[in-house]
Amino acid sequence: MKDYITYVLNNLKHRRVRSWLTMIGIFIGIASVVALIGLGEGLRNAINSQFGFLGTDILTITASGGFGAPGTGVIDPLTDKELEAVRDVPGIDHAAGRILESTSIIYNDISTFSFAASMPDGEDRKLVEDLLSMEAEKGRLLRDGDKYAVFIGYNFLEEDNAFGKPLTPGKNILIQGQEFEVKGVMKKKGNFQLDQLIVINDKVMRDLFGRKKDEYDLMAARFDQNAEVDKIKQDIEKEFRKIRDVEEGEEDFSVDTPQSTLESVNNILLGVQIFIYIIAGISILVGGIGIMNTMYTAVVERTKEIGIMKSIGARNPTIFSLFFIESGFLGAVGGAIGALLGYIIAKGLAYIGKLAFGSALISARISPFLMIGAVLFSFIVGSFFGTLPAIQASKLNPVDAIRSAK
């Protein structure tokens, strides 16, 4: 085997340019696969972590047909009628409504945009705090009666935030031209929405944004762990269809659990990844055909060499092995280069994306199994497409091979 490999390496060395050109198709395809799968898995992992802060006993209800944050900008928002209907559904322990707004924030003479969310009073406040596992890293949580006060996400506390310096409790910020005091900073959640959130007491936020007293962008409901979630969901949808006067299948609202939302997102990502596999597969197929063409050319060029080897005792399996190993080696080297290139591209794009957008969603997750699998797969592709030329070379008659060679 050592002699075989030495012989193959020498042949590839003499045909260096052709060998590199042959491998281009392979390593472009493998680089595409590794980079895009790595970015896709990073996105999947990041999205899954975004839902990790919600429990398994939570239903989220939003009006549909809007723009911006879920439930916002809709023609027919949720109201107190729907909230009371949710609370009356058997199996629901508690429910609360909130409003969401995209807003500008000014601090340190720098303006940035973020999302503001309302915090209800009384028992509803406790429900929302429990749902989001809301704890203070610094300062304290908002209380009933806090007027021009906010509770902010962890990202605002970091040194490299959008304002250029940490935003700590006691500091004042401008929201919609109104000055607010920061009462506390939330513990880091690893969730880009919560870590960038501004929380304002409900009445203050409604006055600030001119929102009606009885409308909501989002409702959260906690149900009994022993209850049947599908039955509860169906009951809520049935009540909402009556209140909003819509037919089944024409709902202008959605009732979701974290699990169902995650499943939908993962299905979309899977569809995108399958499309990526098809595109990358075409590139690898082209690379494989290139290897086959190169190996056929090598058989023609080395006809005399094959004839001499056979005349001094080389058997058909030996000749087959030489060409088979050479084609597999072309595939493996192309795959190794492609895997390394894909890793660099994925990590580079994730780093650039994080710097540009500041989002934890843009990340790359590349496992050693993906890298090893990519190289093995490319070796198999190279070997497969080199099989026919190897068979042709092994069946050459030594006398005819020497006589026909120029």
C-alpha positions, -999 to 999 in steps of 0.1 A, spaced: 0 0 0 29 23 8 43 17 -28 8 24 -43 5 57 -24 40 68 -34 33 59 -70 0 78 -70 16 109 -53 43 110 -79 18 108 -108 -3 136 -93 28 157 -87 37 155 -125 2 165 -134 -1 192 -107 -22 218 -126 -46 192 -139 -50 177 -105 -59 210 -89 -84 218 -117 -99 184 -112 -104 190 -75 -121 224 -79 -155 209 -84 -151 187 -53 -139 213 -29 -164 239 -40 -192 215 -34 -178 203 0 -171 238 11 -207 248 3 -220 218 22 -199 224 53 -204 262 54 -241 261 48 -248 232 71 -226 248 98 -245 281 95 -278 263 94 -270 243 125 -258 274 142 -291 292 133 -311 261 145 -293 260 178 -296 297 184 -334 297 176 -339 267 199 -321 286 227 -344 316 221 -374 294 232 -356 278 261 -367 305 286 -404 296 281 -418 267 300 -437 238 284 -470 250 301 -474 282 282 -497 292 254 -490 324 234 -518 341 215 -514 369 190 -535 386 164 -523 380 128 -520 400 97 -498 427 111 -462 438 107 -432 443 130 -432 424 163 -458 395 167 -493 409 171 -484 445 163 -497 466 135 -528 444 131 -562 457 119 -582 439 146 -560 436 178 -568 414 208 -590 430 235 -602 424 270 -630 402 256 -605 377 243 -584 379 275 -615 371 297 -624 343 273 -589 328 277 -592 330 315 -625 312 315 -612 282 294 -610 250 316 -574 241 323 -561 277 321 -546 288 355 -538 324 346 -535 347 316 -522 382 310 -521 406 280 -492 429 270 -485 454 243 -453 457 223 -438 486 204 -406 493 184 -391 525 197 -360 547 196 -339 550 227 -314 579 234 -286 577 259 -251 592 259 -263 613 229 -266 582 208 -299 569 194 -307 532 188 -339 512 182 -352 484 203 -385 468 214 -405 480 245 -429 456 262 -455 465 288 -456 450 323 -491 445 338 -500 453 374 -510 431 403 -511 393 399 -505 396 361 -471 411 369 -461 380 388 -473 358 360 -451 376 334 -421 376 357 -425 339 363 -430 331 326 -398 350 316 -379 339 347 -373 376 352 -345 384 377 -324 415 382 -286 414 375 -284 449 389 -310 471 406 -345 457 409 -376 447 390 -404 472 383 -431 476 408 -467 487 407 -467 525 408 -433 530 391 -442 557 366 -413 569 344 -391 539 351 -378 510 330 -363 476 334 -338 468 307 -322 437 291 -287 426 298 -272 438 265 -275 474 276 -252 466 305 -223 454 283 -193 476 275 -197 473 237 -235 481 235 -249 505 210 -245 535 233 -207 530 238 -209 526 275 -229 505 300 -264 516 310 -267 510 347 -295 515 373 -300 552 382 -292 564 347 -318 582 326 -327 575 290 -351 591 265 -379 571 250 -403 588 226 -390 621 240 -399 612 276 -372 607 302 -371 574 321 -350 562 349 -334 527 347 -345 508 378 -328 475 370 -310 453 345 -322 418 337 -300 388 341 -285 375 309 -309 351 291 -290 343 260 -321 354 241 -316 383 218 -352 395 223 -351 395 261 -315 407 263 -324 438 242 -358 444 258 -371 476 274 -399 469 300 -423 497 310 -453 496 333 -485 490 313 -504 523 320 -473 545 314 -465 527 281 -501 530 269 -500 568 275 -466 571 259 -476 554 227 -512 564 226 -525 528 229 -561 520 239 -567 506 274 -584 474 263 -562 462 234 -532 438 234 -505 427 210 -498 395 229 -514 372 254 -497 346 275 -516 319 293 -503 293 317 -523 260 318 -524 231 342 -495 206 335 -520 177 337 -544 193 312 -546 183 276 -529 212 257 -545 204 223 -580 205 239 -572 238 256 -559 252 223 -591 241 205 -613 256 232 -595 290 229 -597 290 191 -634 282 193 -641 311 217 -620 335 197 -639 326 165 -672 335 182 -659 368 196 -641 378 164 -668 365 141 -646 344 118 -650 310 103 -628 280 109 -598 282 86 -601 320 83 -588 329 117 -571 363 122 -553 351 153 -529 323 163 -526 301 194 -491 286 198 -470 267 222 -432 271 223 -429 235 210 -453 241 180 -434 273 171 -401 255 173 -414 227 152 -425 251 125 -392 269 124 -372 237 123 -393 224 94 -386 256 75 -349 253 82 -350 216 71 -365 226 38 -338 252 33 -311 227 41 -325 201 17 -324 228 -11 -288 235 -1 -279 198 -3 -293 196 -38 -273 226 -50 -241 213 -33 -248 178 -46 -248 191 -82 -214 207 -77 -200 175 -62 -214 155 -91 -197 179 -116 -165 174 -96 -169 136 -97 -174 137 -135 -142 158 -137 -123 131 -118 -136 105 -142 -125 125 -172 -91 131 -157 -87 94 -149 -97 84 -185 -71 108 -198 -45 93 -174 -53 58 -188 -47 70 -224 -15 89 -214 -1 60 -194 -10 32 -218 27 23 -224 34 25 -187 6 1 -179 18 -23 -207 53 -23 -192 40 -29 -156 19 -58 -169 48 -73 -189 70 -75 -158 43 -92 -137 17 -66 -126 -17 -83 -124 -51 -67 -132 -60 -61 -95 -27 -42 -90 -34 -19 -120 -70 -14 -109 -59 -5 -73 -34 21 -86 -61 40 -106 -88 34 -80 -66 48 -52 -55 78 -73 -91 88 -80 -101 83 -44 -71 104 -33 -82 132 -56 -116 131 -40 -103 130 -5 -78 158 -9 -105 179 -26 -129 171 3 -103 180 29 -96 213 13 -133 219 9 -141 210 45 -114 234 58 -125 261 34 -161 256 44 -152 259 81 -133 291 75 -162 306 54 -188 296 80 -169 310 110 -159 341 90 -195 349 79 -208 343 115 -182 366 129 -189 393 103 -227 389 108 -224 392 145 -203 424 142 -226 439 116 -260 430 132 -251 422 168 -274 391 167 -267 358 184 -287 341 157 -258 344 132 -235 317 144 -218 286 130 -219 252 146 -196 227 128 -190 193 145 -159 171 139 -183 145 125 -194 169 98 -158 175 88 -148 139 88 -180 129 70 -174 155 43 -139 141 36 -151 104 36 -180 113 13 -157 131 -12 -133 100 -11 -163 78 -19 -174 101 -48 -138 102 -62 -135 64 -59 -169 58 -75 -162 80 -105 -127 65 -108 -140 29 -109 -147 27 -147 -113 42 -158 -96 18 -133 -114 -12 -148 -104 0 -183 -68 3 -173 -67 -31 -156 -80 -49 -187 -54 -35 -211 -35 -62 -229 3 -56 -222 14 -63 -258 -13 -42 -273 -7 -14 -248 30 -12 -256 25 -15 -293 -3 12 -294 16 37 -272 33 66 -290 
